[in-house]
């Protein structure tokens, strides 16, 4: 038996990156997966990858920050599979990358709508069926940026900090219904977006981890799988850092220089100037 045999799981933002990796991982463990994404093409690509490997999945296209779409996501899942055991709130967008005084109101609201309101709405509409069936598991994907402050990321970081509070309140409100809520906080991951970023620009961030590298999406998906599964039956309101130890240490200058050099070597770049750029 797979670890999620006979379970029904919704994964938002499952059209690519971590969401796709999580959806595929769940399917290999026996879950019936609802691939939720705003992009119809990428959602169907994920479904195709799962079904071609022998799994079961359907795509639901919609905007998690829209109440009607979030409600429809839950209703469609129930109509198709009859229950909802797991919700992974993964869909998110990046912030504006501006100084806090320069973030306009519309940009701020957009980040909060997708990154915070979306998980609230999706959770709101899966709670009633989870209650009726005697329990469920909700996993929120926050970030290392959900527990630290970063320059020029006030909108993004605030939304990710908020997810931790939301998860803990959900766990408190719904614990008596057998519903658990937990959070994973990844560092940077080797996603297509990361691959398009020049290695020298991200080497200092990789150097902050104990491994001088970023996580593979599958490594984070494994952590989500654990929290979603019955193996974590006594774990709720927890925050699991999947950050290579980055938030547990204060690297020395030597570690940062050597870590950046290791990252660049692994990326095929022998830029000997890179370590000297890090202070």
C-alpha positions as CSV (number, residue, x, y, z in Angstrom):
1,X,0.0,0.0,0.0
2,X,1.2,3.5,-0.8
3,X,1.4,6.1,1.9
4,X,-1.5,7.9,0.5
5,X,-3.5,5.0,-0.8
6,X,-7.3,5.8,-1.1
7,X,-6.6,9.5,-0.3
8,X,-7.8,12.4,-2.4
9,X,-5.4,15.4,-2.6
10,X,-5.7,18.9,-4.0
11,X,-2.4,20.6,-4.9
12,X,-2.7,24.2,-6.0
13,X,-0.1,25.7,-8.3
14,X,0.6,22.2,-9.5
15,X,1.2,23.1,-13.1
16,X,5.0,23.4,-12.6
17,X,7.9,23.5,-10.2
18,X,7.2,22.3,-6.6
19,X,3.5,21.9,-7.2
20,X,4.0,19.5,-10.1
21,X,6.7,17.6,-8.2
22,X,4.3,17.3,-5.2
23,X,1.4,16.2,-7.3
24,X,3.5,13.5,-9.0
25,X,4.9,12.3,-5.6
26,X,1.5,12.0,-4.2
27,X,0.3,10.0,-7.2
28,X,3.2,7.5,-6.8
29,X,2.0,7.0,-3.2
30,X,-1.5,6.1,-4.3
31,X,-3.4,9.4,-4.1
32,X,-6.0,10.6,-6.5
33,X,-4.7,14.1,-7.3
34,X,-6.6,17.2,-8.3
35,X,-4.1,19.4,-10.2
36,X,-5.2,23.0,-9.6
37,X,-3.6,25.8,-11.6
38,X,-4.4,29.1,-13.3
39,X,-2.6,27.9,-16.5
40,X,-4.7,25.3,-18.3
41,X,-1.8,24.0,-20.5
42,X,0.6,23.4,-17.6
43,X,-2.1,21.8,-15.5
44,X,-2.9,19.3,-18.2
45,X,0.8,18.6,-18.7
46,X,1.0,17.6,-15.0
47,X,-2.1,15.4,-15.3
48,X,-0.5,13.8,-18.4
49,X,2.7,13.1,-16.6
50,X,0.8,11.4,-13.7
51,X,-1.6,9.4,-15.8
52,X,1.1,8.2,-18.2
53,X,2.9,6.8,-15.1
54,X,-0.2,4.9,-14.1
55,X,-1.6,7.4,-11.6
56,X,-5.0,9.1,-11.4
57,X,-5.4,12.9,-11.7
58,X,-7.7,15.6,-13.1
59,X,-7.0,19.2,-13.8
60,X,-9.1,22.1,-12.4
61,X,-8.3,25.5,-13.8
62,X,-9.0,28.5,-11.7
63,X,-7.8,31.4,-9.6
64,X,-7.3,30.5,-6.0
65,X,-7.8,34.1,-4.9
66,X,-11.3,34.1,-6.3
67,X,-13.9,32.8,-3.9
68,X,-16.1,31.3,-6.5
69,X,-13.1,29.5,-8.1
70,X,-11.9,28.2,-4.7
71,X,-15.4,26.9,-3.9
72,X,-15.6,25.3,-7.3
73,X,-12.3,23.6,-6.8
74,X,-13.6,21.9,-3.7
75,X,-17.0,21.1,-5.3
76,X,-15.4,19.6,-8.4
77,X,-13.1,17.4,-6.3
78,X,-16.1,16.1,-4.3
79,X,-18.1,15.5,-7.5
80,X,-15.2,13.5,-9.0
81,X,-13.8,11.6,-6.1
82,X,-16.4,12.0,-3.2
83,X,-14.0,13.2,-0.6
84,X,-11.0,15.5,0.2
85,X,-8.3,14.2,2.4
86,X,-5.4,16.6,1.7
87,X,-5.0,20.2,0.5
88,X,-1.6,21.6,-0.4
89,X,-1.7,25.4,-0.5
90,X,1.2,25.9,-2.9
91,X,0.1,28.5,-5.4
92,X,2.0,31.8,-5.0
93,X,3.6,34.7,-6.8
94,X,6.7,36.7,-6.2
95,X,6.6,40.3,-4.9
96,X,7.5,43.5,-6.6
97,X,11.1,43.5,-5.6
98,X,10.9,47.1,-4.5
99,X,11.7,49.1,-1.4
100,X,8.8,49.1,1.0
101,X,8.1,52.8,0.4
102,X,7.9,52.2,-3.4
103,X,5.5,49.2,-3.4
104,X,2.2,50.5,-4.8
105,X,-1.1,49.5,-3.3
106,X,-2.2,47.4,-6.2
107,X,1.0,45.4,-6.3
108,X,0.7,44.8,-2.5
109,X,-2.9,43.7,-2.7
110,X,-2.1,41.3,-5.6
111,X,0.5,39.5,-3.6
112,X,-1.7,39.2,-0.6
113,X,-4.7,38.0,-2.7
114,X,-2.7,35.1,-4.2
115,X,-0.3,34.2,-1.5
116,X,-2.5,34.7,1.6
117,X,-6.2,35.1,0.6
118,X,-5.9,32.2,-1.8
119,X,-4.8,29.6,0.8
120,X,-7.5,31.0,3.2
121,X,-10.2,30.5,0.6
122,X,-9.1,27.0,-0.5
123,X,-8.8,25.9,3.2
124,X,-12.2,27.4,4.0
125,X,-14.0,25.3,1.4
126,X,-12.2,22.0,2.1
127,X,-12.9,22.2,5.9
128,X,-16.6,21.2,5.7
129,X,-16.1,18.0,3.8
130,X,-13.0,17.1,5.9
131,X,-15.2,17.6,9.0
132,X,-17.9,15.3,7.6
133,X,-15.5,12.5,6.9
134,X,-13.7,12.8,10.2
135,X,-10.5,14.7,9.4
136,X,-7.9,15.7,6.9
137,X,-4.5,17.4,6.4
138,X,-3.7,20.9,5.1
139,X,-0.1,21.8,4.2
140,X,0.9,25.4,3.6
141,X,3.9,26.1,1.5
142,X,5.6,29.2,3.1
143,X,9.2,29.9,2.6
144,X,12.5,30.7,4.4
145,X,11.2,34.2,3.7
146,X,8.3,33.4,6.1
147,X,10.6,33.4,9.1
148,X,13.2,36.0,8.2
149,X,13.3,39.5,6.7
150,X,14.7,40.1,3.3
151,X,15.7,43.3,1.5
152,X,13.1,44.5,-1.1
153,X,10.6,41.8,-0.3
154,X,8.2,43.3,2.2
155,X,5.1,42.2,0.2
156,X,6.3,38.7,-0.4
157,X,7.7,38.1,3.1
158,X,4.6,39.5,4.8
159,X,2.4,37.1,2.8
160,X,4.7,34.1,3.7
161,X,4.8,35.1,7.4
162,X,1.0,35.3,7.3
163,X,0.7,31.7,6.1
164,X,2.3,30.5,9.3
165,X,-0.2,32.4,11.4
166,X,-3.1,31.1,9.2
167,X,-1.9,27.5,9.5
168,X,-1.6,27.7,13.3
169,X,-5.1,29.2,13.6
170,X,-6.6,26.6,11.3
171,X,-4.9,23.9,13.4
172,X,-6.4,25.5,16.6
173,X,-9.9,25.9,15.2
174,X,-10.1,22.5,13.5
175,X,-8.1,20.2,15.7
176,X,-11.3,18.8,17.3
177,X,-12.5,17.9,13.9
178,X,-9.4,15.8,13.2
179,X,-8.0,18.3,10.7
180,X,-4.3,19.0,10.9
181,X,-2.5,22.0,9.5
182,X,1.2,22.4,9.0
183,X,3.8,24.5,7.1
184,X,6.9,23.8,5.1
185,X,9.4,26.5,4.6
186,X,11.8,25.8,1.7
187,X,14.8,27.8,0.6
188,X,15.5,28.4,-3.1
189,X,14.8,25.4,-5.4
190,X,16.1,24.2,-8.7
191,X,13.1,25.2,-10.7
192,X,12.9,26.5,-14.3
193,X,12.9,30.0,-13.0
194,X,16.1,29.4,-11.0
195,X,17.7,27.9,-14.1
196,X,17.0,31.2,-16.0
197,X,18.8,33.2,-13.3
198,X,22.6,33.7,-13.8
199,X,24.5,31.5,-11.3
200,X,26.6,34.4,-10.1
201,X,23.4,36.2,-9.0
202,X,22.2,33.3,-6.8
203,X,25.5,31.9,-5.6
204,X,25.5,34.0,-2.4
205,X,22.1,32.6,-1.4
206,X,23.2,29.0,-2.1
207,X,26.2,29.7,0.1
208,X,24.0,30.5,3.0
209,X,22.9,26.8,3.2
210,X,25.0,24.1,4.8
211,X,25.2,22.3,1.4
212,X,26.1,25.3,-0.8
213,X,23.2,24.3,-3.1
214,X,19.5,24.8,-3.6
215,X,16.9,22.1,-2.9
216,X,15.5,19.9,-5.6
217,X,11.7,20.2,-5.8
218,X,11.5,16.5,-5.0
219,X,13.3,17.0,-1.7
220,X,10.7,19.6,-0.6
221,X,7.8,17.4,-2.0
222,X,9.0,14.6,0.3
223,X,8.6,16.9,3.3
224,X,5.1,17.9,2.1
225,X,4.3,14.2,1.7
226,X,5.3,13.4,5.2
227,X,3.2,16.2,6.7
228,X,0.2,15.2,4.5
229,X,0.4,11.5,5.4
230,X,-0.9,9.6,8.4
231,X,2.7,9.3,9.5
232,X,2.4,12.8,10.8
233,X,-0.8,12.1,12.7
234,X,0.3,13.8,15.9
235,X,1.9,16.8,14.2
236,X,-0.1,20.0,13.7
237,X,0.6,23.7,13.8
238,X,4.3,22.8,13.0
239,X,6.7,24.7,10.8
240,X,9.2,22.4,9.0
241,X,12.2,24.2,7.7
242,X,13.4,22.6,4.4
243,X,16.2,25.2,3.9
244,X,19.5,23.3,4.1
245,X,20.0,24.7,7.6
246,X,20.1,28.3,6.3
247,X,18.0,29.8,9.1
248,X,19.9,27.8,11.8
249,X,23.3,29.3,11.3
250,X,25.2,32.5,10.7
251,X,27.8,31.6,8.1
252,X,31.3,33.1,8.4
253,X,32.9,35.0,5.7
254,X,35.0,32.0,4.8
255,X,31.9,29.8,4.6
256,X,30.1,32.2,2.3
257,X,33.1,32.6,0.0
258,X,33.8,28.8,-0.2
259,X,30.1,28.0,-0.5
260,X,29.6,30.4,-3.4
261,X,32.7,29.0,-5.1
262,X,31.4,25.4,-4.7
263,X,28.0,26.4,-6.2
264,X,29.6,28.1,-9.2
265,X,31.8,25.0,-9.8
266,X,28.8,22.8,-9.7
267,X,27.1,25.1,-12.1
268,X,30.1,24.8,-14.5
269,X,31.4,28.3,-13.8
270,X,35.0,28.7,-12.5
271,X,34.5,32.4,-11.9
272,X,37.3,33.0,-9.3
273,X,36.1,36.5,-8.9
274,X,32.7,35.5,-7.4
275,X,33.9,34.7,-3.9
276,X,35.6,38.0,-3.5
277,X,32.3,39.8,-4.3
278,X,30.7,38.3,-1.1
279,X,31.3,40.2,2.1
